[in-house]
Amino acid sequence: MARIGFIGLGNMGGGMAANLAKAGHDVRAFDLSQDALDRAKAAGCLPVTSAGEAAAEAEFIVTMLPAGKHVRAVYEGEVFAAAPGTALLIDCSTIDVASAKAVGAAAQAKGLAMVDAPVSGGIAAAAGGTLTFMVGGSAEHFARAEPILAAMGKAVIHAGALGSGQAAKICNNMLLGATMVATCEAFLLAQKLGLDPQTFFDISSKASGQSWSMTSYCPLPGVGPQTPADNGYQGGFASGLMLKDLKLAIEAAQGADASVPMGAAAGALYQAFVNGGDGGLDFSGIIRLLGGDQG
């Protein structure tokens, strides 16, 4: 088993670190929150007092941080100086592509190997070890990272060169955000046209309008499989995080001269939803805004 430094023990990182410890790895964990450190200790990790201490003597260093500025600060401020030259750096945060490439280039300049490996699946998947990882980096570095990531997920996919993992993540979530908005619109229109929601689900889920947002994550309570809609839109994937990912996608599109009108429209709707105080609700809760009953 490997010695792993894990930095960032929030809603996602806490479950991920726990699964690495469950798999038998020696996990040295750091977070600014004492409560997060206490939970990591209870899950079998060894809490440490700094990111540098987590990185020291580690074979793998995994980070799960909120944004690009935090990733840059942690790596440039502590990890690069403390990491052994043989360590593999694995950033699982969802950040902008430019920051992922910049941090990766800085690591390479220091002779360190790195991959970006953002995740899909949410808090429940992080706790259950069923995440999907989209990995950017060389084939050699991907091969080294794969068994570590496999201890935390159900699928580990090589997306391409360094930065490609972030590109895949934001494109996927832009598609998800726009699809969810369209699904909510369709259910609301169906109801106003006199269709029973379950009947519409039964039809559309087997017709050309079928999508993951429809069949696996229906935004109406009591229709289809159980989803956060059945729990008052609590849990799941927070609307604030969906907005963050949509903003990253729109920013990347502007830099790449790509047209994303549907993504931009979804971003504007989620911005309004979050501005209304519902950033903590699941992203399928956008149906409240579209239906005129937000809050």
ZAVOBA-876988 format. One line per 10 residues: number of its first residue (from 1); their letters; for each residue z, y negated, x of N, C-alpha, C. Coordinates in steps of 0.1 Angstrom, whole numbers, plus 2048, in hexadecimal, padded with zeros to 3 digits. Layout:
# ZAVOBA-876988
NUM	a	Z:Y:X:Z:Y:X:Z:Y:X; ...
END
This chain:
# ZAVOBA-876988
1	marigfiglg	800:80C:808:800:800:800:800:7F3:809; 7FC:7E8:803:7FA:7DC:80B:805:7D2:809; 806:7C9:813:810:7BE:811:807:7B2:80C; 80C:7AD:800:804:7A3:7F9:80D:797:7F7; 808:78B:7FB:80E:77E:7F8:808:779:7EB; 810:776:7E1:80B:772:7D4:811:764:7D1; 808:75B:7CE:80C:74D:7CD:808:748:7BF; 811:744:7B6:80E:740:7A9:812:74A:79E; 81E:749:798:823:753:790:824:74E:781; 81A:747:77C:81B:742:76F:818:74D:765
11	nmgggmaanl	813:749:759:810:752:74E:807:75D:753; 7FD:75A:75B:7F4:764:75F:7F9:76B:76C; 7FC:763:776:800:768:783:80C:771:783; 816:76E:77A:822:776:779:81E:785:776; 816:787:76C:812:795:768:80A:79B:773; 801:794:779:7F9:799:784:801:79E:790; 80A:796:794:813:79A:79F:81B:7A6:79C; 820:7A6:78F:828:7B2:78B:820:7BF:78C; 813:7BE:788:80B:7CA:788:808:7CE:797; 807:7C5:7A0:805:7C9:7AE:812:7D0:7B3
21	akaghdvraf	81D:7CB:7AF:82A:7D2:7B3:82B:7DF:7AD; 827:7E0:7A0:827:7ED:799:81E:7F7:79F; 813:7F3:7A6:80A:7FC:7AC:80F:800:7BA; 81B:7FB:7BE:821:7FF:7CB:81F:7F6:7D6; 819:7EA:7D4:817:7E1:7DF:823:7D9:7E2; 825:7D4:7EE:830:7CC:7F3:82C:7BD:7F0; 831:7B8:7E5:82C:7AB:7E0:837:7A0:7E3; 833:796:7EC:83C:78B:7EF:837:77F:7E6; 83F:77B:7DC:83A:772:7D2:841:764:7D3; 838:75A:7D0:83E:74C:7D1:838:744:7C5
31	dlsqdaldra	841:73C:7BF:83E:732:7B5:848:727:7B5; 845:71B:7B0:84E:710:7B0:859:712:7A6; 857:71B:79C:860:71D:791:86A:729:795; 877:726:794:881:730:797:881:73B:78D; 87E:737:780:87D:741:776:872:74B:778; 867:746:77D:85B:74E:780:85F:758:78C; 866:753:795:86A:75B:7A1:874:766:79C; 87D:762:793:886:76C:78E:87F:777:786; 875:774:77F:86D:77E:777:865:787:781; 860:781:78B:859:788:795:862:792:79D
41	kaagclpvts	86E:78E:79F:878:797:7A6:87B:7A3:79D; 87D:7A0:790:880:7AA:787:874:7B4:785; 868:7B0:788:85C:7B8:787:859:7C0:794; 862:7BE:79E:860:7C5:7AB:85A:7BE:7B6; 858:7B1:7B5:853:7A8:7C0:85F:7A3:7C8; 85C:79F:7D4:866:798:7DC:864:789:7DC; 86D:781:7D6:86B:773:7D6:86C:76D:7E3; 864:763:7E7:865:75C:7F3:866:74D:7F0; 868:745:7FB:86C:737:7F8:860:72D:7FA; 854:732:7FE:849:729:800:83C:731:800
51	ageaaaeaef	831:72A:7FE:824:730:7FE:821:735:80C; 825:72E:816:823:732:824:82B:73F:827; 837:741:822:83E:74D:824:838:759:81D; 832:756:811:82B:761:80A:81F:765:812; 818:75C:818:80C:75F:820:80E:766:82D; 81A:763:833:81D:768:841:81D:777:841; 816:77D:84A:815:78B:84C:80F:793:841; 808:78C:838:802:793:82C:7F5:799:830; 7F1:7A4:82A:7E4:7A9:82B:7DA:7A3:821; 7E0:7A0:815:7D8:799:80B:7E1:78D:806
61	ivtmlpagkh	7DA:782:802:7E1:777:7FD:7DA:773:7F0; 7E1:774:7E5:7DB:772:7D7:7E1:765:7D2; 7D9:75C:7CD:7DD:750:7C7:7D9:74F:7B8; 7E1:74A:7B0:7DE:747:7A1:7E4:73A:79E; 7DC:72F:79F:7E1:722:79E:7D9:71A:793; 7DF:70E:78F:7D9:708:783:7CC:701:785; 7C9:6FB:790:7BD:6F3:792:7B8:6F3:7A1; 7AC:6ED:7A3:7A7:6EC:7B0:7B0:6E5:7BA; 7B6:6DA:7B5:7BF:6D2:7BE:7CB:6DA:7C3; 7D0:6E3:7BB:7DB:6EB:7BF:7D6:6F6:7C8
71	vravyegevf	7CB:6FC:7C6:7C5:706:7CF:7C3:700:7DD; 7BD:6F4:7DE:7BB:6ED:7EA:7C8:6EB:7F1; 7D2:6E5:7EA:7DE:6E2:7F0:7E6:6EE:7F6; 7E6:6F9:7EF:7ED:705:7F3:7E6:70B:7FF; 7D9:70C:7FF:7D2:712:80A:7D2:709:816; 7CF:6FC:815:7CE:6F3:820:7DC:6EF:825; 7E6:6EF:81C:7F3:6EB:820:7FC:6F6:826; 7FA:702:822:803:70D:827:7FC:71A:82A; 7F3:71F:822:7EE:72C:823:7E5:72E:830; 7DC:724:833:7D4:726:83E:7DC:727:84B
81	aaapgtalli	7E7:71F:84C:7EF:71F:858:7F7:72C:85A; 7FB:732:84E:804:73D:84F:7FD:74B:84E; 7F1:74C:849:7EB:758:846:7E6:75F:853; 7E9:76C:855:7E3:773:860:7D4:773:860; 7CE:773:86C:7C0:773:86D:7B9:77E:866; 7C0:789:864:7BA:795:85D:7BB:795:84E; 7C2:78B:849:7C5:78B:83A:7B9:788:832; 7B8:78D:826:7AE:789:81D:7B4:780:812; 7AE:774:810:7B3:76B:807:7AB:76D:7F9; 7B3:76E:7EE:7AD:771:7E1:7B2:766:7D8
91	dcstidvasa	7A9:75D:7D4:7AD:752:7CA:7A9:756:7BC; 7B2:759:7B3:7AF:75D:7A6:7B0:751:79C; 7B3:745:7A1:7B3:73A:798:7A6:737:792; 7A6:730:787:799:72B:781:798:71C:785; 78F:719:78E:78D:70B:793:77E:708:793; 77C:6FB:797:76E:6F7:798:767:6FE:7A4; 75A:700:7A2:752:707:7AC:752:700:7BA; 752:6F3:7BA:752:6EB:7C6:75F:6EE:7CE; 76A:6EE:7C8:777:6F0:7CF:777:6FF:7D4; 772:708:7CC:772:716:7D1:76A:718:7DD
101	kavgaaaqak	75E:711:7DE:756:712:7E9:75C:70B:7F5; 762:6FF:7F3:768:6F7:7FD:774:6FF:804; 77D:705:7FC:788:70C:801:783:718:809; 779:71F:803:773:72B:80A:76D:727:817; 766:71C:818:760:717:824:76B:714:82F; 776:70E:82A:781:70A:833:787:717:838; 789:721:830:78E:72E:834:785:734:83F; 778:734:83D:76F:73A:846:76F:732:853; 771:725:853:772:71D:85F:77E:721:867; 788:726:861:794:72A:868:794:739:86B
111	glamvdapvs	789:740:868:788:74E:86C:78E:757:862; 791:752:855:797:75A:84B:78D:75E:840; 78F:76A:83B:786:76F:831:78C:76B:823; 783:768:81A:787:764:80C:77D:767:802; 782:76A:7F6:77A:76C:7EA:780:763:7DE; 778:75F:7D5:77D:759:7C9:77B:763:7BE; 786:765:7B6:786:770:7AC:78D:76C:7A0; 787:762:798:78D:75E:78C:78D:76A:782; 795:769:777:798:774:76E:794:770:760; 791:77A:758:790:779:74A:799:783:743
121	ggiaaaaggt	79F:77F:738:7A8:789:731:7B4:783:72B; 7B9:778:730:7C5:772:72B:7D2:778:72F; 7DD:773:729:7EB:776:72D:7EE:785:72B; 7EA:78A:71F:7EC:798:71C:7E5:7A1:726; 7D9:79E:729:7D2:7A6:733:7D8:7A5:741; 7DD:79A:744:7E4:798:751:7F0:7A1:752; 7F8:7A1:747:804:7AA:747:800:7B8:746; 7F6:7BC:73F:7F2:7CA:73D:7E9:7CF:748; 7E5:7C7:752:7DC:7CC:75D:7CE:7CF:758; 7C9:7C7:74E:7BC:7CA:749:7B2:7BE:74A
131	ltfmvggsae	7B5:7B6:754:7AC:7AA:757:79E:7AE:75B; 795:7A5:75A:788:7A6:760:787:79C:76B; 783:7A0:777:782:797:783:773:795:786; 770:788:788:762:785:78C:763:77F:79A; 75E:786:7A4:761:784:7B2:755:77E:7BA; 758:773:7C1:74E:76D:7C9:752:76F:7D8; 749:773:7E0:74B:775:7EE:741:77F:7F4; 742:782:801:739:78C:807:73C:79A:802; 733:7A3:803:734:7B1:7FF:740:7B7:806; 742:7B4:813:74D:7B9:81B:75A:7B5:815
141	hfaraepila	75B:7A8:813:768:7A3:80E:76B:7A8:7FF; 760:7A9:7F7:762:7AE:7EA:768:7BD:7EB; 762:7C5:7F4:767:7D3:7F5:776:7D3:7F9; 77A:7CA:801:788:7C9:805:791:7C5:7F9; 78C:7BB:7F1:794:7B6:7E6:795:7BF:7DA; 78A:7C7:7D8:789:7CF:7CC:795:7D8:7C9; 79B:7E0:7D2:7A6:7E8:7CE:7B3:7E0:7CB; 7B4:7D4:7D0:7C0:7CC:7CD:7BE:7C6:7BF; 7B2:7C1:7BC:7AF:7BC:7AF:7AF:7C7:7A4; 7AB:7D3:7A8:7AB:7DE:79E:7B9:7E1:799
151	amgkavihag	7C3:7DE:7A1:7D1:7E1:79D:7D5:7D7:792; 7CD:7CD:790:7D1:7C3:786:7C7:7C2:77B; 7BC:7CA:77B:7B2:7C8:771:7AA:7D5:76E; 7A2:7D4:763:79A:7DF:75F:78C:7DF:765; 787:7D3:769:77A:7D1:76F:77A:7C7:77A; 774:7CB:785:773:7C2:791:764:7C1:794; 75E:7B6:792:74F:7B4:793:74B:7AA:79E; 742:7AE:7A7:73E:7A5:7B1:733:79C:7AC; 736:78F:7AB:72D:785:7A5:723:780:7AF; 726:780:7BC:71D:77B:7C6:724:774:7D1
161	algsgqaaki	71E:76A:7D7:724:763:7E3:731:75C:7DF; 738:757:7E8:744:74F:7E6:742:744:7DC; 74A:742:7D2:748:738:7C8:742:73E:7BB; 73B:74A:7BC:734:750:7B1:73E:755:7A6; 74A:758:7AA:754:75D:7A1:757:751:797; 75A:745:79D:75D:73A:794:751:736:78B; 745:737:791:739:734:789:738:73D:77D; 73A:74A:77F:739:754:775:744:752:76A; 750:74E:76F:75B:74C:765:758:740:75C; 754:735:762:752:729:759:746:72B:750
171	cnnmllgatm	73C:732:754:730:734:74B:735:73D:740; 73C:748:743:741:751:739:74A:74A:72F; 753:741:733:75C:73B:72A:755:730:722; 74B:729:728:743:720:720:73C:727:714; 737:733:717:731:73B:70D:73B:73F:702; 747:743:707:751:747:6FD:756:73B:6F5; 758:72F:6FB:75C:724:6F3:752:720:6E8; 745:71F:6EC:73B:71C:6E3:73A:726:6D8; 73A:733:6DB:739:73D:6D1:745:73D:6C7; 751:73A:6CC:75C:73A:6C3:75A:72E:6B9
181	vatceaflla	756:723:6BE:754:718:6B5:74A:71C:6AA; 73E:722:6AE:734:726:6A4:73A:730:69B; 742:739:69F:748:744:697:751:73D:68C; 759:734:691:762:72D:687:75A:725:67D; 74F:71E:681:747:717:678:741:721:66D; 73C:72C:672:736:736:669:740:73B:65E; 74C:73E:663:756:743:659:759:738:64F; 75B:72C:653:75E:721:64A:753:71F:640; 746:71F:645:73B:71D:63C:73A:729:632; 73C:735:637:73B:741:62E:745:73F:623
191	qklgldpqtf	751:73B:626:75B:739:61B:757:72E:611; 752:723:616:74D:718:60D:742:71D:604; 73A:726:609:72F:72C:601:733:737:5F8; 740:73A:5F8:745:744:5EF:746:752:5F4; 744:754:601:744:761:606:753:765:60A; 757:771:607:764:776:60B:763:778:61B; 76E:773:622:76E:774:630:76C:782:636; 773:78B:630:772:799:635:764:79F:633; 75E:79B:627:750:7A0:624:747:79A:62E; 748:78D:631:740:786:63B:742:78D:649
201	fdisskasgq	74E:790:64C:751:797:659:74A:7A4:65A; 74B:7AC:64F:745:7B9:64F:736:7B8:650; 730:7AE:64B:721:7AC:64C:71D:7A7:65A; 723:79C:65E:71F:795:66B:723:79D:677; 72E:7A4:676:732:7AC:682:728:7B8:684; 71F:7BB:67B:716:7C6:67C:707:7C0:67C; 706:7B3:67C:6F9:7AD:67C:6F7:7A4:688; 6EC:79C:688:6E8:795:694:6F1:78A:698; 6FA:786:68F:704:77C:692:710:781:69A; 711:78E:69C:71C:794:6A3:71F:78E:6B0
211	swsmtsycpl	72C:78C:6B4:730:788:6C1:73E:78D:6C3; 743:78B:6D0:751:78F:6D3:75A:786:6CB; 757:77A:6C9:760:771:6C2:761:775:6B3; 756:77B:6AE:757:780:6A0:75E:78D:69F; 75A:797:6A7:75F:7A5:6A5:76C:7A8:6AB; 76F:7A2:6B7:77B:7A5:6BE:786:79A:6BD; 782:78E:6B9:78B:783:6BA:78A:77A:6AE; 788:780:6A2:786:778:696:790:76C:694; 78B:760:692:793:755:691:79A:753:683; 798:75C:67A:79F:75C:66D:7A9:767:66C
221	pgvgpqtpad	7B5:763:667:7C0:76E:666:7BC:778:65B; 7C0:784:65E:7BE:78F:654:7B0:794:654; 7A7:790:65D:799:795:65D:797:79C:66B; 791:7A8:66B:78E:7AF:677:79B:7B3:67F; 79A:7B7:68C:7A5:7BB:693:7B0:7B0:694; 7BC:7B4:698:7C6:7AA:699:7C3:7A0:6A5; 7C5:794:6A3:7C2:789:6AD:7CD:77F:6AC; 7CD:775:6B5:7D7:76A:6B4:7D6:763:6A6; 7CB:763:69F:7CA:75D:692:7D5:763:689; 7D8:770:68B:7E2:776:682:7F0:773:686
231	ngyqggfasg	7F2:76B:691:7FF:767:695:800:758:696; 7F9:751:68D:7FA:742:68D:7F3:73C:699; 7E9:743:69F:7E2:73F:6AB:7EB:73D:6B7; 7F6:745:6B7:7FF:745:6C3:7FA:750:6CD; 7FD:74E:6DA:7F9:758:6E3:7EA:757:6E6; 7E4:761:6ED:7D6:761:6F0:7D2:757:6FB; 7C7:750:6F9:7C2:747:703:7C3:739:6FE; 7CC:731:704:7CF:724:6FF:7C3:71B:6FF; 7C2:712:6F5:7B7:709:6F3:7B6:6FF:6FF; 7C2:6FC:704:7C2:6F3:710:7BB:6F9:71C
241	lmlkdlklai	7BC:706:71E:7B6:70D:729:7A7:70E:726; 7A3:711:719:795:711:716:78E:703:719; 795:6F9:715:790:6EB:718:78E:6E9:727; 798:6EE:72F:797:6ED:73E:78A:6F4:743; 788:700:73E:77C:708:742:76F:701:73E; 76F:6FC:732:763:6F5:72D:760:6E8:735; 76B:6E1:739:769:6D6:742:763:6DA:74F; 768:6E5:755:763:6EA:761:754:6ED:760; 750:6F4:755:742:6F8:753:73A:6EB:751; 73E:6E1:74A:736:6D5:748:735:6CE:755
251	eaaqgadasv	73F:6CD:75D:73F:6C7:76A:735:6CE:773; 735:6DB:773:72C:6E3:77B:71E:6E1:777; 71C:6E0:76A:70E:6DE:764:709:6D1:769; 711:6C6:769:70C:6B9:76D:708:6BA:77C; 710:6C1:784:70D:6C2:792:700:6CA:795; 6FD:6D3:78C:6F2:6DC:78D:6E5:6D7:785; 6E7:6CC:77F:6DC:6C6:776:6D8:6D0:76C; 6E2:6D7:765:6E0:6E0:75B:6E3:6DA:74D; 6DC:6DD:743:6DE:6D8:735:6E7:6E2:72E; 6F3:6DD:729:6FC:6E6:722:701:6DF:715
261	pmgaaagaly	6F8:6DC:70C:6FC:6D4:700:706:6DC:6F7; 705:6E9:6F6:70E:6F0:6EE:71C:6F1:6F5; 71C:6F2:702:728:6F2:70A:72F:6E5:709; 727:6DA:709:72D:6CD:708:733:6CA:6FA; 72C:6CF:6F0:731:6CD:6E2:73E:6D5:6E0; 73E:6E1:6E6:74B:6E9:6E5:756:6E2:6EC; 753:6DC:6F8:75D:6D5:6FF:763:6C9:6F8; 75A:6C1:6F1:75E:6B6:6E9:768:6BA:6DD; 764:6C5:6D7:76C:6CA:6CC:77A:6CF:6D1; 77A:6D6:6DC:787:6DB:6E2:78F:6CF:6E7
271	qafvnggdgg	789:6C5:6EC:790:6B9:6F0:797:6B2:6E4; 790:6B2:6D9:796:6AC:6CC:7A2:6B5:6C8; 7A0:6C2:6C9:7AB:6CB:6C4:7B7:6CA:6CD; 7B5:6C9:6DA:7C0:6C7:6E3:7C7:6B9:6E1; 7BF:6AF:6DF:7C4:6A2:6DD:7CD:6A1:6D1; 7CA:6AA:6C7:7D2:6AB:6BB:7DF:6B2:6BD; 7E2:6B6:6C9:7EF:6BD:6CB:7EF:6CC:6CB; 7E3:6D2:6CB:7E2:6E1:6C9:7DD:6E8:6D6; 7DF:6E2:6E1:7DA:6E8:6EE:7E1:6F5:6F1; 7ED:6F7:6EB:7F4:704:6EE:7F0:70F:6E4
281	ldfsgiirll	7E8:70C:6DA:7E3:717:6D1:7D8:71E:6D6; 7D6:72A:6D2:7CA:732:6D6:7BD:72B:6D3; 7B3:72D:6DB:7A7:726:6DA:7A0:729:6CD; 7A3:734:6C6:79D:737:6B9:7A2:72E:6AE; 7AE:727:6B1:7B3:71D:6A8:7AB:711:6A6; 7A0:710:6AD:797:705:6AB:792:705:69D; 793:710:696:78F:711:688:797:707:67F; 7A3:704:683:7AB:6FA:67C:7A5:6EC:67C; 7A0:6E8:688:799:6DB:68A:78D:6DB:681; 785:6E5:682:778:6E6:67B:77A:6E6:66C
291	ggdqg	785:6EC:668:788:6ED:659:790:6E2:654; 793:6D8:65D:79A:6CC:658:7A8:6CD:656; 7AF:6D8:65B:7BD:6DA:659:7C5:6DB:666; 7C0:6D4:671:7C7:6D4:67D:7D5:6CF:67C; 7DF:6D6:681:7ED:6D1:680:7F3:6D4:673
END
